[in-house]
Amino acid sequence: MLKGILAISGQGGLFKLVSEAKNTIIVESLVTGKRMPAYASARISALEDIALYTYDEELPLKDVFKKIADNTEGGEAISHKSSNNELKAFFEEAIPEYDEDRVYVSDMKKIVQWYNVLHKAELLNFEEEVVEEEKTEE
């Protein structure tokens, strides 16, 4: 589900990996659809490698998005521009086990914004994940 989806430091929104070259990659914005180069010097994070701190373990971002989707009944989450208290309340309801000492409001804003971008782009397909897990178990 999150394979090939990237966050680039200094660039708003999320990007889909289009192609790779020697010192650069070509990405496409999920918001505008515009393509651009991302250079090796940029801080690029793959969403599939990001996790959220909880009291017990680190929760992969795809599982965080699944919990948010369950909490919103598959709809959009609150705005990332909501107040700090609203964001904290939303996280406490959707992901009650998140580590309040290590997850900052800035992290919450990013996660909610990413969730909403992926939701609008219809890239949150959790059924796909279940099918893959069943194949792995067999």
C-alpha positions as CSV (number, residue, x, y, z in Angstrom):
1,M,0.0,0.0,0.0
2,L,2.7,2.5,0.9
3,K,5.4,1.1,-1.4
4,G,6.9,3.8,-3.6
5,I,5.3,6.7,-1.6
6,L,7.8,9.2,-0.4
7,A,8.0,12.3,1.8
8,I,10.7,14.8,0.9
9,S,12.0,17.3,3.5
10,G,11.2,20.8,2.4
11,Q,8.5,19.8,0.0
12,G,4.9,19.8,1.0
13,G,2.7,16.7,0.4
14,L,3.6,13.2,-0.7
15,F,5.3,11.9,-3.8
16,K,5.1,8.7,-5.9
17,L,8.4,7.3,-7.2
18,V,8.4,7.3,-11.0
19,S,12.0,6.4,-11.9
20,E,15.5,6.3,-10.6
21,A,18.7,7.6,-12.1
22,K,22.3,7.8,-10.8
23,N,22.1,10.7,-8.3
24,T,18.5,11.6,-8.6
25,I,15.0,10.1,-8.7
26,I,11.9,11.4,-10.5
27,V,8.9,11.8,-8.3
28,E,5.3,12.8,-9.0
29,S,3.3,14.9,-6.5
30,L,0.1,13.1,-5.2
31,V,-1.4,16.5,-4.8
32,T,-0.6,18.3,-8.1
33,G,0.4,15.5,-10.3
34,K,3.6,17.4,-11.3
35,R,6.8,15.5,-11.8
36,M,10.2,16.8,-10.5
37,P,13.6,15.5,-9.7
38,A,14.6,14.7,-6.2
39,Y,18.3,14.7,-5.6
40,A,20.4,12.5,-3.4
41,S,21.1,15.5,-1.1
42,A,17.4,15.8,-0.2
43,R,16.1,14.0,2.9
44,I,13.8,11.5,1.4
45,S,11.7,9.1,3.6
46,A,9.8,6.1,2.3
47,L,6.4,5.9,4.1
48,E,6.7,2.1,4.4
49,D,9.8,2.7,6.6
50,I,8.2,5.1,9.1
51,A,6.7,3.9,12.4
52,L,5.0,5.6,15.3
53,Y,6.2,5.2,18.9
54,T,3.8,3.3,21.2
55,Y,4.3,2.3,24.8
56,D,5.1,-1.3,23.7
57,E,6.6,-1.2,20.3
58,E,6.9,0.9,17.1
59,L,3.7,0.7,15.0
60,P,4.3,0.8,11.3
61,L,2.7,3.7,9.5
62,K,0.4,1.4,7.4
63,D,-1.0,0.1,10.7
64,V,-1.4,3.7,12.0
65,F,-3.3,4.6,8.9
66,K,-5.5,1.4,9.3
67,K,-6.4,2.5,12.9
68,I,-7.2,6.0,11.7
69,A,-9.4,4.6,8.9
70,D,-11.2,2.3,11.4
71,N,-11.7,5.3,13.7
72,T,-13.1,7.5,10.9
73,E,-15.1,4.6,9.3
74,G,-13.0,4.9,6.1
75,G,-13.5,8.7,5.8
76,E,-11.1,11.6,6.0
77,A,-9.4,12.4,9.3
78,I,-9.5,15.8,10.9
79,S,-7.5,18.6,9.3
80,H,-3.8,18.8,10.1
81,K,-4.5,22.5,10.8
82,S,-6.7,21.6,13.7
83,S,-5.7,22.8,17.2
84,N,-3.1,20.9,19.2
85,N,-5.7,19.7,21.6
86,E,-8.0,18.5,18.8
87,L,-5.1,16.5,17.3
88,K,-4.1,15.0,20.6
89,A,-7.7,14.0,21.3
90,F,-8.0,12.5,17.8
91,F,-4.8,10.4,18.4
92,E,-5.9,9.3,21.8
93,E,-9.1,8.0,20.3
94,A,-7.7,6.5,17.1
95,I,-4.4,5.2,18.5
96,P,-4.7,5.1,22.3
97,E,-1.4,3.2,22.8
98,Y,0.8,6.0,21.2
99,D,3.6,7.2,23.3
100,E,2.7,10.7,24.5
101,D,6.3,11.6,25.5
102,R,7.8,10.7,22.1
103,V,5.1,11.5,19.6
104,Y,4.9,15.3,19.1
105,V,2.0,17.4,17.8
106,S,4.2,18.1,14.7
107,D,4.3,14.3,14.1
108,M,0.5,14.1,14.5
109,K,0.0,16.9,12.0
110,K,2.2,15.1,9.4
111,I,0.5,11.7,9.9
112,V,-3.0,13.2,9.6
113,Q,-2.0,15.3,6.6
114,W,-0.4,12.2,4.9
115,Y,-3.5,10.1,5.7
116,N,-5.8,12.7,4.1
117,V,-3.5,13.0,1.0
118,L,-3.5,9.2,0.5
119,H,-7.3,9.1,1.2
120,K,-8.0,11.7,-1.5
121,A,-5.7,9.9,-3.9
122,E,-7.5,6.6,-3.1
123,L,-4.3,4.9,-2.2
124,L,-5.5,3.5,1.2
125,N,-6.4,0.0,0.2
126,F,-6.3,-2.1,3.4
127,E,-7.9,-5.1,1.8
128,E,-4.8,-5.5,-0.4
129,E,-2.8,-5.9,2.8
130,V,-5.0,-8.7,4.1
131,V,-4.7,-10.7,0.9
132,E,-0.9,-10.3,0.9
133,E,-0.7,-11.5,4.6
134,E,-2.9,-14.5,3.8
135,K,-0.6,-15.5,0.9
136,T,2.4,-15.2,3.1
137,E,0.9,-17.4,5.8
138,E,0.2,-20.2,3.3
